[in-house]
Amino acid sequence: MKIAFITLDFLPEQIGGGEVYAHNLAKRMQDLGHDVLIVRRIVGASEDYAIENRNFNGLKIFAIKTVASPKSAWVKDQRLYSLARDFFQKNKPDIIHVFLFAGMLSIVEAARDFGISVVMTALEFGMFCAKFQLNRKDGELCNGLMVETKCTECLLESYSPRQRFVFNSTRFLPAALVGKMRDVSNQVVSFDPLLATEIRAKLGALKSNWAKASELIDVVIAPSRVMKRMYVLNGFPQEKIRLSPYGVTGPPQRTVKGPKTDSRVTFGYVGRLHHSKGIDVLINAFKEIKNENVRLVLYGPLPKGEPDGYLRSIMDLAKTDSRIELRGSVTQAEIGIVHENIDVLVVPSTWYENAPLTVLEAFRYGTPVICSDVDGITEFVENGVNGLVFRRNDTESLVAAMLSLVNDKNLLDKLRAETRGLKSVEENADELMDLYSGLIGHHLKVDETTQDIREVR
């Protein structure tokens, strides 16, 4: 079977849970004898659109070079659409599987022109949130329901008072007129007083994209209940959604670490060093533990140049405590070594998580998890059973959870004994091959009269 994986980002340039998951799945399907094509989008320096052939870890990558991303990830890019049509006509995949949908609308529409079935693993909340994070400036979390007035007010929070005033003064004028006004103002002044008016275009594109999502996508795989709930909440056909957590790499059998034999407790973090991940909450909580027999090891991508404001603050915080080690990214081959050297994984996210790969990998390696009480994690981490749960963005609550393990080694052994292996990437690949075969078989059956699977639709 020829399978095209469609994703905005991929290894090695971007290292995140979605990219790692897509890579591991592609490698497994390739090992099973299938032809896997990775189609990703990159922003080039020139105005030319082209497909650049690459290779990473034995996988064929077709990097579509485009100009800068459009103002909204959901705006159709006609030149990208035409290039994608040529690609599908030449390569003729049997099915496409979308992982990171942002900016991929044009590619998916091109695939549908040839009757190719589309499966999507719902990795991101951007399908119903223009900010992609479902959190407000005041720190509160959104329930995921798209309501134009609510979404508008949320987006406005990130603009200046002057820009918000201009937006409110022009929000009932025709969009075309406002666009002309913005063009004229930008020719007169050096700043963009009508910048906030782009909100209308962003929400319009998002709404339009969502309206045809169920037509473009045959099956949505939701890795967590919170993701499935939000799709249903926004009207996506429930019969097209399958709840299925990611398959992860790891030991061939469920692993449980043996009893703790030394007195030192090592807390670990693995993931992006981003403010939504709550790294500052973790470091501040750890610094409250006055015990020389503990340490904290942070694994995450470090910048080659000058770090941004948040990462700089994290690095500065870490430097003030010799018990904290800030390390760089780890490869998939090194994940096992990470879990051999930590006693518990801490996931202090301040926003929704969607079955984070780091948690599932921890359980495969027999490592218990301390996590914040956000949906998407707590359906896997059960407080007092295979981990501990603390109140989101609450340093004191996290300190209490960490101290309970420092002061009670028996509790750590108990949590280790209850870690769950969950499913492997091999089992996940088998599930997906059954799904692919069913969709392709359906199209073949429908198309018996035309003998052309590509033109079923």
Secondary structure, 3 states (H helix, E strand, C coil): CEEEEEECCCCCCCCCHHHHHHHHHHHHHHHCCCEEEEEEEEECCCCCCEEEEEEECCEEEEEEEECCCCCCCCCCCHHHHHHHHHHHHHHCCCEEEEEECCCCHHHHHHHHHCCCEEEEECCCHHHCCCCCCCECCCCCECCCCCCHHHHHHHHHCCCCHHHHHHHHHHCCCCHHHHHHHHHHHHHHCCCCCCHHHHHHHHHHHHHHHHHCHHHHCCEEEECCHHHHHHHHHCCCCHHHEEECCCCECCCCCCCCCCCCCCCCEEEEEECCCCHHHCHHHHHHHHHCCCCCCEEEEEECCCCCCCCCHHHHHHHHHHHCCCCEEEECCCCHHHHHHHHHCCCEEEECCCCCCCCCHHHHHHHHCCCCEEEECCCCCCCCCCECCCEEEECCCCHHHHHHHHHHHHHCHHHHHHHHHCCCCCCEHHHHHHHHHHHHHHHHHHHHHHCCCCCCHHHCC
